[in-house]
Amino acid sequence: MFKTKTSLLFVTALLLVCIDSTFASGRRPRPSPTATPVAPPPPVVVSPANGASLVQPIMLDWNPVSAPGGPIGSYTWQVGTSSTFTTVVASGFTNMESDPSIPTRTADKVSGLPNGTYFWRVKCTQLGPNGGVDSAWSPVQSFTVTGLGPAPATPSFITPANNAQFHLRESFNIQWSPVVNAQSYILEADDEPTFSYPLNLTLSPINFGTQSGAIWGNPLTIYYRVRAVSVDGVRSLPSATRTVQITNAAPIPAGVSLVAPAGGATVQLPFFVDWTDTPNPQVPGYDLEFNTSPNFSLATQALLVSPSRSDYLIARDLLAPGNYFWRARALHGDVAGLWSAGRAITVTAPVAPPDVNLFAILAEPGNAYGGNTAHARVMLDNPAPAGGAIVSVSTDIPQVNMPATTITVPAGRTDATISNIATGPVPNNGVSVGIIGDLFAAFANGREQNSFGILPILYGTSLSAESAVGGTSVNGTVTLQSAAPAGGITVRLVSSDPNIVRPPATVFIPAGATDIDFAIPTSAVAVATRVIIETGTDTDGYRAPQTWLTVTPASSPLPPPSLSSLTLSSSTVAAGATVTGTLRLTSPAPAGGALVRLQGSMEGQVIVPQSVTIPAGSISATFTTTPAPETPFPRWVFIQGSYGTSGGLQARILEIDPAPGPATLLAVGPASQDVIGGHSGRASVGLVIPAPAGGGTVSLTTDNPSVIHVPASVTIPEGNSATSFAIGTAQVSGLPTGGNVFASAGGVTRSIFVNVSADPNAPPLLQSMTISPTSVRGGTNATGTVFLSAPAPAGGISVTLATSNRAVATVPGIVNVPGGQTSASFTVTTFAVGNNTSVTITAFFDSTASASLTVTAGPAPSPTPPASPTPPPSPTPPASPTPSASPTPGLPAPSLISPAADARFAPGTNVTFDWSDVAGATSYTIQVDDQDTFPSPIVNQTTTTSQFSTSTLPVVRMWWRVRANNTGGSGPWSAVRRFEIKN
């Protein structure tokens, strides 16, 4: 059996040891011992009779157990090849149902055993306040299998080869031969060839189709076998065992070969690279490298990506023009394959028409189901130039193929449609129920992408009732998530007990249809029994969520109402129109009404109310959808309702078709903009569908009109979907500012944020002024400081000063800010006043800055008296020589040179901090912090030179300062400067 079972027990035991040691430490009182609960008695076996000879299938039957201490939660049975059960060849369990009126099953079916003698036993688990308590096993009984009965034939493995080897986390396919009359299959795996307690690789023993996938994360030898299962649930004999080795010592396949571009070729961005496929491709499946050196050294690497396909689109955002060498290799789980030989190519710049850029690629719809084709729309932000615009398109999904590698947007147009994108069924790899990837488009210097998924087409089965009296019929509905593809689709149905509930073995949904209704007969029962119905498809091996039906005896009380059906007045609706839905219950709604919950949205746009209440005593109610959203291609909306004790789910598909409509905003882009104040930026707006006759108008506004300027509206010409517009900005100083730009059309509003920064190359601006302290007694001086937005140029600048009341306070007429400095201080002289008086100090440069000072009344400070004469000292004997005293520091603050105030750097940039030398300094201390008070510096470094460099600063806004040191101590800190690391 799998070693993980033992490991789990070990971890649990270890956890218990840790908990016990916590109690023993005295940190928590040890709980009082709990009495060991009394185990329930073992079940009494009913059939088969001990020693009976039987043809399969064989029904194992036992009596229910009733004992004080709690209900019986489950029964577990085992079949072994010996009375000691050293090898268990079959096992199972029956669980207590959530509905207490349904007794826990005390029988189960066994099949698929070779002829021979077997032993079986059963035990029960009682639920109590402290968890479950197992009974002892029942007395062992034997039976002899003499024949297969109605079992189907045995399938045979096709792949992988016996004793095949795969690497850890390397996915591989498992395929087997189809069997006539097989309704489903069971794929078993174990790390022991005896298959004692085999692990079924699906969530239940049902596997639709004849293939699955596998991937293992630890080295082991794995044994596979497969069985066919009939519509009656009878299993075939197991196939011959297929052995697979999972080891990183597995052989590595030959390396891939490069296909295009050829060695020495010159290619223009954007361009494709292509290489040969490899067996068992992974996700990601390959490494692709571009390097400026033929030796492919790490220091000269220009690009390394890991695509999932053996082709890849290279755009300007990935690679700059230049001379390169490229190569590729396959990935095999944890082990990489061999690199291909390298090829030299020359990459040239793309053709970039002025003011024409790629705006978006949109999958239409965003998901494809069951192999249906899809479409996509490519949008430019302005009409294509003469001759059109050739846009490269690609995908990273192995199961999707674009019809071509390029699409041409006609001259004067912004849109082009990529029609009939081929998709394959979702691969059944044992864990996935869908694949999500991207569609890509590249043009000129830009690249855009849009999420795209390929998903199973099957939703599942709904029943017209949650409960039915045995002997009556219920209606079933199999619903898809989009229209069936060409050729239609066959859906299989499996009943957990076909003797009681027997749906049709298969139903066929023709091409273009989305569902099918059918009858399901039931048989009379003595006790209420819940039967599970599984639904699946062969094409993608998909198993839908289970549906269950409770079958009751004829004398059973009427069950509570549940949702019986959901119907639509039309299966299609044009954009802008509505349809009516009808909800029907199995019986009248109870007092207070029946709240039926609804859900249905077209890729995020909800079109149904959240709920509908069916009034008390009524059996149905209607609802109206909201106007269907605009769409350039048909889309399918999945509408679902739920009401009942165990779900009561019903679903229908509504097709939304394109129709002319008002201009409705799709998006505004780019997602964000950084603009230097006084300069212009550009943004684009796009519509859901091309603009109608007369064009489409998009209104524009901003929440910061003093800094950001946009036109009141822009018009997109008829037949086009997008246009761009200019964003003007005002000059700013100091910290960056900005605001939102809002675009609105057709009742939809979208926004982008525009970040406006000061021009780092602009001359310094007067930023602010401070007075310290802000209140002084008349006749006492204060200190004023002016601050600039950037360091003063060589020669410095002069800032003019003025006071509002020269009788109270005076300032020098001019204060000079030295070159390279961002601030300078001056003295404010005050005079005695009779009453507290406020005076305003103003600084003038390119703008004005002011600060207030309060001069308080009171006597002027007394002059300091001259010191009393000191008598001459008495003669003292010569002192012993002592070490000379340390010099007092007397060190001025350094002047900051670079980086300039509010400088911005990309992450990883090596930032060099430079400041002026200080005479007498033997070292300097630099601090960098993300707060201007420096509570916990990110950098707190001492250096002997007046420079410091680092490339490890975080992506955040920061401040820096420096001070000089010598043997006598440290001087004052320099002025503080702000800078930023930003993407």
Salt bridges, closest charged atoms under 4 A:
ASP20 OD1 - ARG30 NH1 2.97
GLU97 OE1 - ARG530 NH1 3.42
ASP134 OD2 - LYS123 NZ 3.34
GLU170 OE1 - HIS167 ND1 2.72
GLU170 OE2 - HIS332 ND1 3.61
GLU188 OE1 - ARG225 NE 2.48
GLU188 OE2 - ARG227 NE 3.48
ASP191 OD2 - LYS3 NZ 3.11
ASP232 OD1 - ARG502 NH1 2.77
ASP287 OD2 - ARG329 NE 3.01
GLU289 OE1 - ARG327 NE 2.89
ASP311 OD1 - ARG309 NE 2.98
ASP317 OD2 - ARG447 NE 3.25
ASP334 OD2 - ARG169 NH2 2.79
GLU364 OE2 - ARG377 NE 3.76
GLU364 OE1 - ARG635 NH2 2.13
ASP415 OD2 - ARG377 NH1 3.13
ASP515 OD2 - ARG652 NH1 3.12
ASP517 OD1 - ARG652 NH2 3.68
GLU534 OE1 - ARG543 NE 2.94
ASP538 OD2 - ARG492 NE 3.02
GLU603 OE1 - ARG635 NH1 2.70
ASP674 OD1 - LYS982 NZ 3.60
ASP759 OD2 - HIS679 NE2 3.90
ASP902 OD1 - ARG978 NE 2.47
GLU980 OE1 - ARG904 NH2 3.71
GLU980 OE1 - ARG957 NH2 3.90
